[in-house]
């Protein structure tokens, strides 16, 4: 079964390489539990897998044999708008 990695190596390894292709993942968490950071990391790592191979290899390593990178990444939030989301990810991920 083809899987889409979350971009968090230990989690992907634990659940067999990621989420099954075509599935929808709903992530919900208490305030301060790290759900937002999890999503930022997953989106960034999947972006790096396509466009920043050296950084992806440094932070993640090898993908599972049956892993497939997503064609698109969709982030839906009920609490923030797109501009704020982009700013938050940039502040979180920039060195």
N, C-alpha and C positions, 0 to 999 in steps of 0.2 A: 504494500500500500504506500503510495506516495505521500510524503509528509512535508509540511511547511515548518521550518524551525522557528522557535520563538527568539532565537539569538542569545539565549542564556544557556551556555554549554551544559552545565550540570543538569538543568531542568530538561533540556532536549534529550540528553542521554537517558535520564530517568524514565521519560515517557515514550521512548522508542523513536526519537528523532524530531518530534514536534507534533503539531496538530494535523490530523488527516486533511488532505487537500479538499477544499470545498466546504469545510466546516466553519462555523461561526463561533468565536470565542468571546464570552462575556466575562469581563474581569471587574469585580466589585471589591472594594475594601474599605475598612474603617479609616477615618482621618488619621494620617500619620503612619499607616501600615505599610506604605511603600508601593501601593498599586500603581500610582502615577509614574513613579520612577521605573517600575517594571515595564510599563508600556513604552516609556521614552527609550529605555535600553533596547527593547525588542525592535522597535521601529528603526532606531539608529543602526543596530547591528545588521538588520536585513538590508538597509540602504548601503551600508559599507560592503556587504557581501557582493553587491552588484557593482559598486563604483569605487570602493576603497579597499581593494583586495589585500594590500599589505597591512593596513590597520585591522581589517577583519581577521586575518591570520594571526596577528599579534594578540588580539583580545579574545578570540574564539577558538581558533584551531581549525581542524578539518570538519567538514559537514558529513553527516551520515550518508551512506551510499544512496539511499532512497529519498534523500531530502531534495526538495524543489523550492527554489526561491519564489516568493510571491511576485506576481506581475505588478500588483498595486498594494499599498498599505492604506487602510482606512481607519481613522481614529475618530470616534464619535463621542462627544462629551455633552452632558447636560448642564455643565457648570462653567464653561468658558467658551470664548469664541476663537476663531482660527488665528487671528493676529496674536492674541495673548498666548495661545498654545505654541505657536512658532517661537515667540520670545522666550518662553519658559524652556523649551527644548534647547534652544541655542545657548541660553545661560547655563543650563545643566551640562551640556555636552561639550561646549567649547573649552579649550585649554587656556 
